[in-house]
Amino acid sequence: MRKLIYDVAASLDNYIAHSDGSVDGFQWEGNFVDDFLERIKTYGAVLMGRKTYEWGFAFGLQKGEPAYTQVNPQLKNYVFSSSISFEPSPLIEVVREHEVSFVEGLKAQSGNPIWLCGGGELASKLLEAHLIDELVIKLNPVVLGEGIRLFGSSQTKVGLRLTDSKRYENGLMLLNYQIQYESPVA
């Protein structure tokens, strides 16, 4: 069974973006970028919500193109949305419904780990279904005050076991956790 890893940047107060989807205040330079690019090479598929996918348009991504293929040319993209449309290709597909059962099917296949790269509400659904195996947080030294929560509207309680951490010179922390559904916090 493939692992599903939620590998995402977050603020100290648990937001993955401002309410408008912008990420002002997050770190964009430093050694952590090289580490992030190396991790992308290890993933076999990437899952993202529509807003996360469209966020890439500001960086030159065109509608219908897969993201991150300049780093990992074989990375299969799955965009979860009921409103976006484009022709699927071998490297990108829109998932319109049944997100949980779709991801269960992906996890049952053999292959490299699956990367959940963003979408707080998508993360919420997958956490509630106990499908996320690991959490990799690029913890930015900033407090946003409000925005898009790391796990959207989820009220699911889980335990986290720290498996690795790394501090970068710019104050960013990389935290790796294994999610423990069987031992949630009280």
LINBEL-V956738 format. One record per residue. PHI is phi as a letter, one per 40 degrees, with the letter a starting at -180 (999 if undefined). OMEGA is omega in whole degrees, 0 to 359 (none if undefined). D_FIRST is the distance of its C-alpha to the first C-alpha in Angstrom with 2 decimals. Layout:
BEGIN
PHI/OMEGA/D_FIRST ; PHI/OMEGA/D_FIRST
END
This chain:
BEGIN
999/180/0.00 ; c/175/3.79 ; c/171/6.60 ; b/184/9.55 ; b/176/12.74 ; c/184/16.12 ; b/192/18.41 ; a/173/21.87 ; c/179/25.55 ; a/174/27.41 ; c/179/30.93 ; c/180/31.97 ; c/166/32.54 ; g/178/29.03 ; b/178/29.57 ; c/178/27.64 ; a/171/30.78 ; c/181/34.26 ; d/180/34.88 ; c/179/35.77 ; g/179/32.53 ; c/183/34.36 ; b/177/33.24 ; d/180/36.68 ; h/178/36.73 ; c/180/33.29 ; c/180/33.36 ; b/183/33.05 ; b/178/34.30 ; h/182/33.69 ; c/181/31.49 ; c/179/28.50 ; c/178/28.40 ; c/178/27.80 ; c/179/24.93 ; c/180/23.42 ; c/177/23.87 ; c/178/22.18 ; c/180/19.04 ; d/181/19.08 ; c/183/18.98 ; c/184/15.58 ; c/178/13.87 ; c/180/12.74 ; a/177/13.69 ; b/178/15.95 ; b/178/16.61 ; a/173/20.15 ; c/181/22.87 ; d/183/26.07 ; c/178/28.15 ; c/179/25.83 ; c/182/25.83 ; c/177/29.61 ; d/179/30.16 ; c/180/29.50 ; c/179/32.58 ; c/181/34.80 ; b/175/33.49 ; h/177/34.12 ; c/179/30.98 ; b/180/32.22 ; d/181/31.05 ; g/177/28.61 ; c/174/27.68 ; c/178/24.22 ; c/172/24.24 ; g/182/23.50 ; c/175/23.74 ; c/178/26.68 ; c/181/24.33 ; b/187/21.25 ; c/181/22.64 ; b/186/19.35 ; c/179/17.86 ; c/181/17.13 ; b/173/18.76 ; b/180/18.27 ; b/182/21.33 ; c/184/21.42 ; a/173/25.06 ; c/185/27.46 ; b/182/30.33 ; c/176/29.49 ; a/173/29.84 ; a/180/29.77 ; c/177/28.96 ; c/176/25.32 ; b/181/24.75 ; d/183/22.03 ; b/179/21.00 ; a/182/21.67 ; a/175/21.30 ; c/175/22.56 ; b/187/20.66 ; c/183/23.54 ; a/178/22.28 ; f/183/19.56 ; d/185/17.62 ; c/181/15.40 ; c/177/14.49 ; c/181/14.08 ; c/174/11.55 ; d/178/9.64 ; c/177/9.78 ; c/181/8.78 ; c/181/5.56 ; c/179/4.98 ; c/174/6.28 ; c/178/6.18 ; h/181/8.19 ; c/180/9.54 ; d/178/9.04 ; b/182/10.53 ; b/168/14.00 ; c/188/15.86 ; b/178/19.34 ; i/185/21.64 ; h/183/22.99 ; d/180/23.83 ; c/174/23.74 ; c/177/20.38 ; c/179/19.09 ; d/180/21.03 ; c/183/19.41 ; c/175/15.82 ; c/180/16.96 ; c/178/18.78 ; c/179/15.77 ; g/182/13.93 ; b/180/11.22 ; c/182/12.29 ; c/183/10.93 ; b/178/13.65 ; b/176/17.09 ; b/184/19.07 ; b/169/22.63 ; c/187/25.41 ; c/182/28.11 ; c/181/31.30 ; c/181/34.64 ; a/174/35.89 ; b/182/36.45 ; c/179/36.30 ; g/175/37.73 ; a/179/36.00 ; i/180/33.49 ; c/184/29.95 ; c/180/28.08 ; d/178/24.80 ; b/175/23.23 ; f/183/25.83 ; c/184/27.33 ; c/173/24.63 ; b/182/26.19 ; c/178/22.97 ; b/178/23.43 ; b/171/20.79 ; c/177/21.26 ; b/176/20.49 ; b/179/20.38 ; c/180/21.79 ; b/179/20.04 ; a/175/22.23 ; a/179/25.16 ; a/178/27.53 ; b/179/30.90 ; b/185/32.38 ; c/181/36.10 ; c/179/36.24 ; g/178/35.11 ; c/176/31.52 ; b/173/28.94 ; b/184/25.30 ; b/178/23.41 ; b/180/19.81 ; b/167/18.56 ; c/180/15.66 ; c/182/15.83 ; b/181/16.82 ; c/184/17.00 ; c/179/18.51 ; b/180/21.40 ; c/177/22.74 ; c/181/26.02 ; c/none/29.16
END
